[in-house]
Amino acid sequence: RAREVDDLLRDRGPERAQRLGLVVDSLSRSADYGGNIAETAMQKAAPQP
């Protein structure tokens, strides 16, 4: 969804689009990192064979 918003921002002025694009990119990265952390936690919590 963040990438869709990024595409919509391209229609704005270049400076505004760049600033908002950086925010969207940061949010997207944070979501990815959160997913990675959750996956790692689940793997560590899983019983060992």
Steps between C-alpha positions, in 0.01 A plus 500: 500500500786738576626462146157598365515819707850565369370476143220748580750748643679529168217727384590758769768765475852356487611626842184389676500167321861439601436576869185293515668223301774479763239464772319228307828320436590514870161361598533221246846407629377506860218262408747266328733505802207432732406198292858373514511542878171314540620216279824469697310496830268227373795290384670532839176415683436188290591170666828348387477154338 
